Amino acid sequence: MRTGSEPVTARSALRARFWLSLWGMAWAVFGTAAFALVGRPGWATACGALWLVATIDMFMILRHLRQGPHYQPGRNIPPYRPPDRGPPYPRHPRPRPRPRQHHHP
């Protein structure tokens, strides 16, 4: 059911993000080591930066997982209730296109 408040009440699949982050971190570590061994410092630095981003993302995901069902709902956690009020902004009807006028020479 779409209520118009989804950005406010959206939930993230943190367990899936955890495994994807772990997979990306493993490849970034491998890439950093491999490019450093073959003498490609630019690519090694790029992989190292990616490794840093994946590590920070992993810590944020773990933090949210530890905060409980507010961030990671289980099967026994019901979805958020739709807001009692309407959408956060008024919906205006779309203006109708004007009919084309034909001009004859």
N, CA, C and O atoms as a GROMACS GRO file, in nm:
protein
  420
    1MET      N    1   0.084  -0.117   0.000
    1MET     CA    2   0.000   0.000   0.000
    1MET      C    3   0.089   0.124   0.000
    1MET      O    4   0.180   0.136   0.083
    2ARG      N    5   0.064   0.212  -0.090
    2ARG     CA    6   0.142   0.335  -0.100
    2ARG      C    7   0.069   0.446  -0.026
    2ARG      O    8  -0.049   0.472  -0.052
    3THR      N    9   0.140   0.513   0.067
    3THR     CA   10   0.077   0.617   0.147
    3THR      C   11   0.131   0.755   0.117
    3THR      O   12   0.071   0.854   0.158
    4GLY      N   13   0.243   0.765   0.048
    4GLY     CA   14   0.304   0.894   0.020
    4GLY      C   15   0.407   0.933   0.124
    4GLY      O   16   0.473   1.036   0.109
    5SER      N   17   0.423   0.853   0.230
    5SER     CA   18   0.520   0.884   0.334
    5SER      C   19   0.637   0.786   0.333
    5SER      O   20   0.709   0.775   0.433
    6GLU      N   21   0.656   0.715   0.225
    6GLU     CA   22   0.757   0.609   0.222
    6GLU      C   23   0.898   0.657   0.255
    6GLU      O   24   0.968   0.584   0.326
    7PRO      N   25   0.946   0.772   0.210
    7PRO     CA   26   1.082   0.811   0.248
    7PRO      C   27   1.098   0.827   0.398
    7PRO      O   28   1.207   0.805   0.451
    8VAL      N   29   0.992   0.864   0.468
    8VAL     CA   30   1.000   0.882   0.613
    8VAL      C   31   1.000   0.748   0.684
    8VAL      O   32   1.070   0.731   0.784
    9THR      N   33   0.922   0.653   0.635
    9THR     CA   34   0.906   0.525   0.703
    9THR      C   35   0.975   0.411   0.632
    9THR      O   36   0.947   0.294   0.661
   10ALA      N   37   1.065   0.440   0.540
   10ALA     CA   38   1.132   0.334   0.464
   10ALA      C   39   1.222   0.251   0.554
   10ALA      O   40   1.281   0.302   0.650
   11ARG      N   41   1.232   0.125   0.523
   11ARG     CA   42   1.321   0.034   0.595
   11ARG      C   43   1.422  -0.021   0.498
   11ARG      O   44   1.397  -0.030   0.378
   12SER      N   45   1.536  -0.058   0.551
   12SER     CA   46   1.644  -0.108   0.467
   12SER      C   47   1.665  -0.256   0.496
   12SER      O   48   1.650  -0.301   0.610
   13ALA      N   49   1.700  -0.332   0.395
   13ALA     CA   50   1.733  -0.474   0.412
   13ALA      C   51   1.877  -0.482   0.461
   13ALA      O   52   1.969  -0.505   0.384
   14LEU      N   53   1.894  -0.464   0.592
   14LEU     CA   54   2.028  -0.451   0.648
   14LEU      C   55   2.109  -0.579   0.638
   14LEU      O   56   2.230  -0.574   0.618
   15ARG      N   57   2.044  -0.693   0.650
   15ARG     CA   58   2.120  -0.819   0.639
   15ARG      C   59   2.174  -0.837   0.498
   15ARG      O   60   2.287  -0.883   0.480
   16ALA      N   61   2.096  -0.802   0.399
   16ALA     CA   62   2.145  -0.810   0.261
   16ALA      C   63   2.257  -0.708   0.239
   16ALA      O   64   2.357  -0.740   0.175
   17ARG      N   65   2.241  -0.587   0.293
   17ARG     CA   66   2.347  -0.487   0.282
   17ARG      C   67   2.473  -0.533   0.352
   17ARG      O   68   2.584  -0.505   0.305
   18PHE      N   69   2.458  -0.604   0.466
   18PHE     CA   70   2.574  -0.655   0.538
   18PHE      C   71   2.654  -0.751   0.450
   18PHE      O   72   2.775  -0.736   0.436
   19TRP      N   73   2.586  -0.848   0.390
   19TRP     CA   74   2.657  -0.946   0.308
   19TRP      C   75   2.716  -0.882   0.182
   19TRP      O   76   2.826  -0.920   0.140
   20LEU      N   77   2.646  -0.788   0.122
   20LEU     CA   78   2.701  -0.720   0.005
   20LEU      C   79   2.822  -0.634   0.043
   20LEU      O   80   2.919  -0.626  -0.032
   21SER      N   81   2.816  -0.572   0.159
   21SER     CA   82   2.929  -0.493   0.206
   21SER      C   83   3.049  -0.582   0.236
   21SER      O   84   3.163  -0.547   0.206
   22LEU      N   85   3.023  -0.697   0.295
   22LEU     CA   86   3.131  -0.792   0.324
   22LEU      C   87   3.195  -0.842   0.194
   22LEU      O   88   3.318  -0.853   0.184
   23TRP      N   89   3.112  -0.870   0.095
   23TRP     CA   90   3.161  -0.915  -0.036
   23TRP      C   91   3.246  -0.805  -0.102
   23TRP      O   92   3.353  -0.832  -0.156
   24GLY      N   93   3.198  -0.682  -0.097
   24GLY     CA   94   3.273  -0.570  -0.154
   24GLY      C   95   3.403  -0.544  -0.080
   24GLY      O   96   3.505  -0.512  -0.140
   25MET      N   97   3.399  -0.559   0.052
   25MET     CA   98   3.520  -0.539   0.131
   25MET      C   99   3.624  -0.646   0.099
   25MET      O  100   3.743  -0.616   0.089
   26ALA      N  101   3.580  -0.770   0.082
   26ALA     CA  102   3.674  -0.878   0.047
   26ALA      C  103   3.741  -0.849  -0.087
   26ALA      O  104   3.863  -0.866  -0.100
   27TRP      N  105   3.664  -0.805  -0.187
   27TRP     CA  106   3.722  -0.775  -0.317
   27TRP      C  107   3.813  -0.652  -0.311
   27TRP      O  108   3.914  -0.645  -0.381
   28ALA      N  109   3.777  -0.555  -0.228
   28ALA     CA  110   3.861  -0.436  -0.215
   28ALA      C  111   3.994  -0.471  -0.150
   28ALA      O  112   4.098  -0.420  -0.191
   29VAL      N  113   3.993  -0.557  -0.048
   29VAL     CA  114   4.117  -0.602   0.016
   29VAL      C  115   4.202  -0.677  -0.086
   29VAL      O  116   4.323  -0.653  -0.096
   30PHE      N  117   4.140  -0.769  -0.160
   30PHE     CA  118   4.213  -0.844  -0.262
   30PHE      C  119   4.271  -0.751  -0.368
   30PHE      O  120   4.387  -0.765  -0.406
   31GLY      N  121   4.191  -0.655  -0.414
   31GLY     CA  122   4.238  -0.561  -0.516
   31GLY      C  123   4.352  -0.474  -0.465
   31GLY      O  124   4.447  -0.448  -0.538
   32THR      N  125   4.342  -0.428  -0.341
   32THR     CA  126   4.449  -0.346  -0.284
   32THR      C  127   4.579  -0.425  -0.279
   32THR      O  128   4.684  -0.375  -0.320
   33ALA      N  129   4.571  -0.547  -0.229
   33ALA     CA  130   4.692  -0.630  -0.219
   33ALA      C  131   4.748  -0.666  -0.356
   33ALA      O  132   4.868  -0.656  -0.379
   34ALA      N  133   4.661  -0.706  -0.447
   34ALA     CA  134   4.706  -0.748  -0.580
   34ALA      C  135   4.770  -0.633  -0.656
   34ALA      O  136   4.876  -0.650  -0.715
   35PHE      N  137   4.707  -0.516  -0.656
   35PHE     CA  138   4.763  -0.403  -0.729
   35PHE      C  139   4.890  -0.350  -0.662
   35PHE      O  140   4.980  -0.300  -0.731
   36ALA      N  141   4.899  -0.361  -0.531
   36ALA     CA  142   5.022  -0.320  -0.463
   36ALA      C  143   5.136  -0.414  -0.499
   36ALA      O  144   5.250  -0.370  -0.515
   37LEU      N  145   5.108  -0.544  -0.511
   37LEU     CA  146   5.213  -0.642  -0.544
   37LEU      C  147   5.263  -0.628  -0.687
   37LEU      O  148   5.380  -0.653  -0.714
   38VAL      N  149   5.175  -0.589  -0.780
   38VAL     CA  150   5.218  -0.577  -0.920
   38VAL      C  151   5.268  -0.437  -0.954
   38VAL      O  152   5.301  -0.409  -1.069
   39GLY      N  153   5.274  -0.350  -0.855
   39GLY     CA  154   5.332  -0.218  -0.877
   39GLY      C  155   5.238  -0.117  -0.941
   39GLY      O  156   5.284  -0.033  -1.019
   40ARG      N  157   5.112  -0.124  -0.912
   40ARG     CA  158   5.014  -0.027  -0.962
   40ARG      C  159   4.962   0.056  -0.844
   40ARG      O  160   4.854   0.026  -0.792
   41PRO      N  161   5.035   0.158  -0.802
   41PRO     CA  162   4.995   0.231  -0.681
   41PRO      C  163   4.864   0.308  -0.696
   41PRO      O  164   4.791   0.324  -0.598
   42GLY      N  165   4.833   0.356  -0.813
   42GLY     CA  166   4.708   0.428  -0.834
   42GLY      C  167   4.587   0.339  -0.813
   42GLY      O  168   4.493   0.375  -0.742
   43TRP      N  169   4.590   0.222  -0.874
   43TRP     CA  170   4.479   0.127  -0.858
   43TRP      C  171   4.474   0.073  -0.715
   43TRP      O  172   4.366   0.050  -0.662
   44ALA      N  173   4.590   0.054  -0.654
   44ALA     CA  174   4.593   0.008  -0.515
   44ALA      C  175   4.531   0.113  -0.423
   44ALA      O  176   4.459   0.079  -0.329
   45THR      N  177   4.557   0.240  -0.450
   45THR     CA  178   4.498   0.348  -0.371
   45THR      C  179   4.347   0.353  -0.391
   45THR      O  180   4.272   0.372  -0.295
   46ALA      N  181   4.303   0.336  -0.514
   46ALA     CA  182   4.158   0.336  -0.542
   46ALA      C  183   4.089   0.220  -0.470
   46ALA      O  184   3.983   0.238  -0.411
   47CYS      N  185   4.149   0.103  -0.474
   47CYS     CA  186   4.091  -0.012  -0.403
   47CYS      C  187   4.097   0.010  -0.252
   47CYS      O  188   4.005  -0.031  -0.180
   48GLY      N  189   4.202   0.075  -0.204
   48GLY     CA  190   4.212   0.105  -0.062
   48GLY      C  191   4.103   0.202  -0.018
   48GLY      O  192   4.047   0.188   0.091
   49ALA      N  193   4.072   0.301  -0.102
   49ALA     CA  194   3.964   0.394  -0.071
   49ALA      C  195   3.829   0.322  -0.069
   49ALA      O  196   3.745   0.348   0.017
   50LEU      N  197   3.810   0.231  -0.164
   50LEU     CA  198   3.688   0.152  -0.166
   50LEU      C  199   3.679   0.063  -0.042
   50LEU      O  200   3.571   0.045   0.014
   51TRP      N  201   3.792   0.010   0.000
   51TRP     CA  202   3.798  -0.071   0.121
   51TRP      C  203   3.755   0.012   0.242
   51TRP      O  204   3.679  -0.036   0.326
   52LEU      N  205   3.802   0.136   0.250
   52LEU     CA  206   3.764   0.225   0.359
   52LEU      C  207   3.614   0.254   0.359
   52LEU      O  208   3.550   0.249   0.464
   53VAL      N  209   3.558   0.282   0.243
   53VAL     CA  210   3.414   0.309   0.233
   53VAL      C  211   3.333   0.186   0.274
   53VAL      O  212   3.235   0.198   0.347
   54ALA      N  213   3.375   0.068   0.228
   54ALA     CA  214   3.303  -0.056   0.263
   54ALA      C  215   3.313  -0.084   0.413
   54ALA      O  216   3.218  -0.132   0.474
   55THR      N  217   3.428  -0.053   0.473
   55THR     CA  218   3.444  -0.075   0.616
   55THR      C  219   3.355   0.019   0.696
   55THR      O  220   3.292  -0.024   0.793
   56ILE      N  221   3.348   0.145   0.658
   56ILE     CA  222   3.261   0.242   0.727
   56ILE      C  223   3.115   0.200   0.712
   56ILE      O  224   3.038   0.206   0.807
   57ASP      N  225   3.077   0.157   0.591
   57ASP     CA  226   2.941   0.111   0.567
   57ASP      C  227   2.910  -0.012   0.653
   57ASP      O  228   2.800  -0.023   0.708
   58MET      N  229   3.006  -0.102   0.666
   58MET     CA  230   2.988  -0.222   0.748
   58MET      C  231   2.962  -0.184   0.895
   58MET      O  232   2.875  -0.242   0.959
   59PHE      N  233   3.038  -0.088   0.948
   59PHE     CA  234   3.018  -0.046   1.086
   59PHE      C  235   2.881   0.019   1.104
   59PHE      O  236   2.815  -0.003   1.206
   60MET      N  237   2.837   0.097   1.008
   60MET     CA  238   2.705   0.160   1.018
   60MET      C  239   2.594   0.054   1.013
   60MET      O  240   2.495   0.064   1.086
   61ILE      N  241   2.610  -0.045   0.927
   61ILE     CA  242   2.511  -0.151   0.917
   61ILE      C  243   2.506  -0.229   1.048
   61ILE      O  244   2.397  -0.257   1.098
   62LEU      N  245   2.621  -0.265   1.104
   62LEU     CA  246   2.624  -0.338   1.229
   62LEU      C  247   2.563  -0.256   1.343
   62LEU      O  248   2.494  -0.310   1.429
   63ARG      N  249   2.588  -0.127   1.343
   63ARG     CA  250   2.529  -0.039   1.444
   63ARG      C  251   2.377  -0.040   1.435
   63ARG      O  252   2.308  -0.049   1.537
   64HIS      N  253   2.325  -0.031   1.314
   64HIS     CA  254   2.180  -0.032   1.297
   64HIS      C  255   2.120  -0.169   1.332
   64HIS      O  256   2.011  -0.176   1.387
   65LEU      N  257   2.191  -0.277   1.300
   65LEU     CA  258   2.142  -0.409   1.336
   65LEU      C  259   2.133  -0.424   1.488
   65LEU      O  260   2.039  -0.485   1.539
   66ARG      N  261   2.230  -0.369   1.559
   66ARG     CA  262   2.230  -0.379   1.705
   66ARG      C  263   2.123  -0.292   1.769
   66ARG      O  264   2.086  -0.315   1.884
   67GLN      N  265   2.074  -0.191   1.698
   67GLN     CA  266   1.973  -0.102   1.755
   67GLN      C  267   1.834  -0.165   1.757
   67GLN      O  268   1.741  -0.107   1.813
   68GLY      N  269   1.820  -0.279   1.699
   68GLY     CA  270   1.695  -0.352   1.715
   68GLY      C  271   1.596  -0.337   1.602
   68GLY      O  272   1.631  -0.293   1.493
   69PRO      N  273   1.470  -0.375   1.630
   69PRO     CA  274   1.369  -0.385   1.525
   69PRO      C  275   1.330  -0.254   1.460
   69PRO      O  276   1.268  -0.254   1.354
   70HIS      N  277   1.365  -0.141   1.522
   70HIS     CA  278   1.334  -0.015   1.455
   70HIS      C  279   1.409  -0.007   1.322
   70HIS      O  280   1.355   0.044   1.223
   71TYR      N  281   1.531  -0.057   1.318
   71TYR     CA  282   1.610  -0.052   1.196
   71TYR      C  283   1.603  -0.183   1.118
   71TYR      O  284   1.610  -0.182   0.995
   72GLN      N  285   1.591  -0.294   1.187
   72GLN     CA  286   1.588  -0.422   1.118
   72GLN      C  287   1.470  -0.504   1.167
   72GLN      O  288   1.482  -0.578   1.264
   73PRO      N  289   1.356  -0.490   1.101
   73PRO     CA  290   1.238  -0.563   1.148
   73PRO      C  291   1.251  -0.713   1.122
   73PRO      O  292   1.310  -0.756   1.022
   74GLY      N  293   1.196  -0.790   1.213
   74GLY     CA  294   1.188  -0.934   1.194
   74GLY      C  295   1.050  -0.971   1.145
   74GLY      O  296   0.970  -0.884   1.111
   75ARG      N  297   1.022  -1.100   1.141
   75ARG     CA  298   0.891  -1.145   1.092
   75ARG      C  299   0.780  -1.107   1.189
   75ARG      O  300   0.664  -1.092   1.148
   76ASN      N  301   0.814  -1.092   1.317
   76ASN     CA  302   0.711  -1.062   1.416
   76ASN      C  303   0.690  -0.911   1.436
   76ASN      O  304   0.610  -0.872   1.521
   77ILE      N  305   0.760  -0.827   1.360
   77ILE     CA  306   0.745  -0.682   1.371
   77ILE      C  307   0.652  -0.636   1.259
   77ILE      O  308   0.683  -0.654   1.141
   78PRO      N  309   0.538  -0.576   1.294
   78PRO     CA  310   0.446  -0.532   1.189
   78PRO      C  311   0.503  -0.409   1.117
   78PRO      O  312   0.588  -0.340   1.172
   79PRO      N  313   0.456  -0.383   0.997
   79PRO     CA  314   0.503  -0.264   0.925
   79PRO      C  315   0.455  -0.138   0.995
   79PRO      O  316   0.361  -0.142   1.075
   80TYR      N  317   0.519  -0.028   0.965
   80TYR     CA  318   0.476   0.099   1.022
   80TYR      C  319   0.332   0.127   0.982
   80TYR      O  320   0.289   0.094   0.871
   81ARG      N  321   0.260   0.188   1.073
   81ARG     CA  322   0.124   0.231   1.039
   81ARG      C  323   0.133   0.350   0.946
   81ARG      O  324   0.221   0.434   0.961
   82PRO      N  325   0.044   0.359   0.851
   82PRO     CA  326   0.042   0.478   0.766
   82PRO      C  327   0.011   0.601   0.851
   82PRO      O  328  -0.059   0.590   0.951
   83PRO      N  329   0.061   0.715   0.814
   83PRO     CA  330   0.033   0.835   0.893
   83PRO      C  331  -0.116   0.866   0.893
   83PRO      O  332  -0.187   0.840   0.796
   84ASP      N  333  -0.162   0.924   1.003
   84ASP     CA  334  -0.304   0.958   1.015
   84ASP      C  335  -0.342   1.072   0.922
   84ASP      O  336  -0.455   1.078   0.874
   85ARG      N  337  -0.251   1.160   0.899
   85ARG     CA  338  -0.279   1.272   0.810
   85ARG      C  339  -0.244   1.234   0.667
   85ARG      O  340  -0.189   1.126   0.642
   86GLY      N  341  -0.275   1.319   0.576
   86GLY     CA  342  -0.250   1.293   0.434
   86GLY      C  343  -0.103   1.304   0.399
   86GLY      O  344  -0.018   1.304   0.488
   87PRO      N  345  -0.074   1.312   0.272
   87PRO     CA  346   0.065   1.324   0.231
   87PRO      C  347   0.128   1.453   0.284
   87PRO      O  348   0.056   1.547   0.317
   88PRO      N  349   0.260   1.458   0.292
   88PRO     CA  350   0.325   1.575   0.350
   88PRO      C  351   0.313   1.701   0.266
   88PRO      O  352   0.352   1.809   0.312
   89TYR      N  353   0.262   1.691   0.149
   89TYR     CA  354   0.246   1.808   0.063
   89TYR      C  355   0.112   1.796  -0.009
   89TYR      O  356   0.066   1.684  -0.034
   90PRO      N  357   0.049   1.906  -0.041
   90PRO     CA  358  -0.080   1.897  -0.110
   90PRO      C  359  -0.061   1.851  -0.254
   90PRO      O  360   0.035   1.890  -0.322
   91ARG      N  361  -0.152   1.771  -0.298
   91ARG     CA  362  -0.145   1.723  -0.436
   91ARG      C  363  -0.231   1.814  -0.523
   91ARG      O  364  -0.349   1.836  -0.496
   92HIS      N  365  -0.170   1.866  -0.627
   92HIS     CA  366  -0.240   1.952  -0.719
   92HIS      C  367  -0.270   1.873  -0.846
   92HIS      O  368  -0.187   1.795  -0.892
   93PRO      N  369  -0.387   1.893  -0.902
   93PRO     CA  370  -0.416   1.822  -1.027
   93PRO      C  371  -0.325   1.873  -1.138
   93PRO      O  372  -0.286   1.990  -1.141
   94ARG      N  373  -0.293   1.785  -1.226
   94ARG     CA  374  -0.210   1.823  -1.340
   94ARG      C  375  -0.289   1.914  -1.433
   94ARG      O  376  -0.407   1.889  -1.459
   95PRO      N  377  -0.226   2.017  -1.483
   95PRO     CA  378  -0.298   2.102  -1.580
   95PRO      C  379  -0.320   2.025  -1.711
   95PRO      O  380  -0.233   1.950  -1.756
   96ARG      N  381  -0.436   2.045  -1.767
   96ARG     CA  382  -0.465   1.976  -1.893
   96ARG      C  383  -0.395   2.048  -2.007
   96ARG      O  384  -0.385   2.170  -2.008
   97PRO      N  385  -0.345   1.971  -2.102
   97PRO     CA  386  -0.282   2.037  -2.217
   97PRO      C  387  -0.386   2.111  -2.301
   97PRO      O  388  -0.500   2.067  -2.316
   98ARG      N  389  -0.344   2.223  -2.353
   98ARG     CA  390  -0.434   2.302  -2.436
   98ARG      C  391  -0.446   2.236  -2.573
   98ARG      O  392  -0.348   2.186  -2.627
   99PRO      N  393  -0.565   2.237  -2.627
   99PRO     CA  394  -0.579   2.179  -2.762
   99PRO      C  395  -0.504   2.264  -2.864
   99PRO      O  396  -0.499   2.387  -2.854
  100ARG      N  397  -0.447   2.198  -2.960
  100ARG     CA  398  -0.372   2.270  -3.064
  100ARG      C  399  -0.470   2.340  -3.157
  100ARG      O  400  -0.575   2.286  -3.194
  101GLN      N  401  -0.433   2.459  -3.194
  101GLN     CA  402  -0.515   2.534  -3.290
  101GLN      C  403  -0.449   2.525  -3.425
  101GLN      O  404  -0.329   2.550  -3.439
  102HIS      N  405  -0.527   2.490  -3.522
  102HIS     CA  406  -0.473   2.477  -3.657
  102HIS      C  407  -0.491   2.609  -3.730
  102HIS      O  408  -0.600   2.666  -3.734
  103HIS      N  409  -0.384   2.655  -3.787
  103HIS     CA  410  -0.388   2.779  -3.866
  103HIS      C  411  -0.374   2.741  -4.013
  103HIS      O  412  -0.280   2.673  -4.054
  104HIS      N  413  -0.470   2.786  -4.089
  104HIS     CA  414  -0.463   2.757  -4.232
  104HIS      C  415  -0.408   2.879  -4.304
  104HIS      O  416  -0.443   2.992  -4.270
  105PRO      N  417  -0.323   2.859  -4.404
  105PRO     CA  418  -0.265   2.974  -4.476
  105PRO      C  419  -0.362   3.044  -4.566
  105PRO      O  420  -0.325   3.142  -4.631
   0.00000   0.00000   0.00000
